Amino acid sequence: MSGAAAHCGGDGTYILEVDCFGVNLAGGPVFGPYFKSVTGYADSPNHPSRDCMMPTTLGQIGIATDARITSNPTRPGLPSNAYEYDPGR
């Protein structure tokens, strides 16, 4: 599995968090775990997703080791200048 997508019903927002492991040239350690997240909106026709395999845009080649939907962040968010920055975090 190289990523995850989510959809939730109800009201408000949720956070999809994906734990990845592999090569990450976008920042931090070059080899090891890296974390990705995105905010989703309940009952939206859009399904937020994050992919651990983005070799051409982020230099990331990895697998998803865990994924979860939560109302509160459990992993660090990406910096505001990151390609996949999530303004909902």
N, C-alpha and C positions, 0 to 999 in steps of 0.2 A: 504494500500500500504506500503510495507516495503523497497522499493528501487526504483532506476531508472536506465535506460540505454539510450544511445544517439547515433545518427549517423548524420553526417553533410556532405554535398557535398561541392565542391569548393577547395580552397587552404588553407594551413596553419593549425593552431591548434585551438582548442576551449577547454573550461573548463566546465565539467559537475559538478554542485554543488548540493548537496542534504542536506536539513535541516532535522534532525532527532529529535525525542523527546522520552525519555524513560530512561532506566537504562544503564549507561555507566561506566564500571569498567576499561576502558582503560586509564583514566586520566580525570582531571577536575572534575566538580560536578558529584556525583554518580547518581543523578536523575535530569533530566531536558533536555534542548536542547544540541545537539552536532552536529557538521558539518562535512561533508565528501565531498571530491572532487577528481577529476581525470582529467588529460589532455587527450583529444582525438585528433586524426589526421584525417583531412578531407579525405573523400573517402577511408578510410582504411577498410579492410574487418573485422577488429576487432571493436567491439562495447563496449566502456568503460562503466562501471557500478559501482555503489556503493550501498551496501545493509545495512540497519539499523539493520537487524537481523543477528548478528554474535556471538551467545552466546558462542560457544566453542573456537573460536580463539581470540576474543577481549572482551568478556564479555558484549556485547551490545545486548539489547533487546528493540527495539523501533519501531516506525512507521515513515514513511517519511511524513513530513508536507508540504514540498515545494521542488521543483526541478527546475533548470534552466540551460540553456546553455548560456555561456557568453564568451566574448573574454578577459575580465579583471576580476580578482578575486574580489568577493564582500564579502567573508567570510575568516576568517583566515585559512591558510593551516596547515596541520599536521606537527609536528616536524620531522626532518630527521631520527629519530630513531623509528618512528611509523611503525606498521605492514603494513599499507596501504599508506606509504609515496609516494607521487607523484613527481618524479624528474622533471616533466615538470612545476611545480609551482615555 
